[in-house]
Amino acid sequence: MYENEEFNLLQHALNIEEGLEGLRFNNVVIATDADVDGMHIRLLLMTFFLQFFPDLVKHEKVYVLETPLFRVRNKQETIYCFSEQEKQEAMKKLGSKPEVTRFKGLGEISPDEFAQFIGTDMRKQLMRVEEGDHIQQLLEYYMGKNTPDRQEFIIENLKIELDIVAEAV
């Protein structure tokens, strides 16, 4: 970890090398793509904070930004949707054939659009460890060498969302 330039830069930018007293920001918000690669990066960042700066998590300073999966719009209104259900509701609300865009990553969202869903009312989830959870045990389970157990857990808890294509009337 100490040889990883990105993690070193992150530590320095947050000013947490010596502890939380110097934290430059009130909160840390992890923003990644909502695809498999983004989830992997998110997991690595979460692991980094849990392994090396658990107090940052214990003091409820780390969040994960929920990024929209779809933009549904017509000439009057734009709605950012975070699930297939929200997309379907937005399509019904906007009526006759709204334009639907599926975001494949944050890089596809313009800075002006990004500003529409980031700010004081942004959707974010607090990263936290439940009381009684032992961080080291969690890290060993999710990042350790117990591949068969982890694979079974993933298969049993996998949730799949399908893009529903609206039928033409």
N, C-alpha and C positions, 0 to 999 in steps of 0.2 A: 504494500500500500504506500509506503513511504517513497517508493521509486516512481509512483504513478503521478505524472505531471498534473493531470486534471484534478485529482483528489487534493494534491498539494495546493493548487490554485484555488480550489473551492474552500479549503481550510483558511487560506490567507484572506480570501474575499470576505468570508464570514467573521474573521478574526477570532477563531475559536481554538487556536493552537494551545493556548494556555488555560482554557476553560471558558465557561459561558459568560463570565463577567464582561468580556470585551465584545460580545456579540453585537455586530453592527446593525442588525435588523431585528425587528420584533418577532418576525416569523420567517421561516424558510418554506418556500412553496416549490415542490418538485413538479415540473411541467414536462411531460414526455408525450410522444405520440400514443394513440390508443391501440396501436397494433402490437404484434408479438415482439418486435424489436424494442418498441417503446416500453413495453411491460418489463422486458429484460433489463433495460437501463434503469427503470424505476426500482426494480428489485435490488440492483447493485447499489443504487444510492441509498435506499432504505437500509440495506445491510451495512453500508459504510457508517451511517449515523448510529445504528444500533451497536455495532462493534466498537467504534472508536469514540463516539460522543453520545452515549445512552442518556445522559442528563438532558440533552437537547430534546429528546423524545419524551422523557419523563416529565419535563416541564412544559409539555404541549406546545412546542415551538415549530414542529415539522408538519406540513400539510402536503397533500397530493391534489393537484389541480385536476378537476374533471374537465376534459376538453370535449367540445361538441363533435359528434360523429356526422351530423348532417346540417345543411343550411336549406331551409325551405322558404321560398320567397315568391312574391308577386310584385307588381309595380308599386304597391302601397306599403307593404310590410315585409320584414325579414324576421324569421324565427330560427334560432339556433337550437338544435335538438340533440340530446345526449343519449337517446335510446331509440329503438325502432318504434316503440309505442308513442313517444313524443313526436316522432316524424309523422306517424299516421294521423295523430291529432292535429298537427299543424297543417297537414294536407287538407284535412276536412275543413278546418277553420278558414283557410285561404281559398278554398273552392276550386273552381275550374282550372285544372292543369297547372299548378304552381311549378316553378323551377325547383328541382331538388338536386343538391350537390352533396356527394358523400366525400367527406374529408379523409384523406389517407394519412395525413400527418400535419403537424404544426407548420411545416414549411409551405404547405399549400394555402395557409391562411395569411392574408395580407396584414400588415401592421395595423391598418385602420380597422379591419375586422376583428383582430385579436383584442383591440381595445374595447370592443363591444361586450366581451364576456369575461374580462379581467378587471378587477377593481374591488371596491368594498363589498359588492354583492356577488362576487364570483363563487362558483360552486367548487368547494374544496372539501376534502375529507381529512380529518385530523389523524395523524399517524400516532398511535398510542399503544402502550403495552398494558394489558389488563393487570389489575392488582393480583399478585401471586404468580404471574407469568415470569419465568426465568429467562432472561435474554439469551444467555449462552445456550440453553436447551433449545430455544426457538431457532437460533442461528444454526446449530448443529443439525436440527431436523430439516430446515428449509435449504440450507446451503452445504450440508455435510455429504458424506459418502454413502448415505442410505438410499441410493437411487431407487431400488424396487419399492420401498415403503412410500417414498415421495410420489413415485409414478402412480401407485395405487390410490393415494390420497387425491391426486389431481384428477384421475379418471372418475373417481366417485363423486367429486365435487365440481366437475366441469359444467359450466353453463354455456349454452350455445344460443346466440341470437342470429336469427335469419333476417336478411333483407326481404321484406315482403313487397312484391311488385303488384301495384294496384292494377286490377283488370280494367281494360277499356270498356266503357259503357256503351 
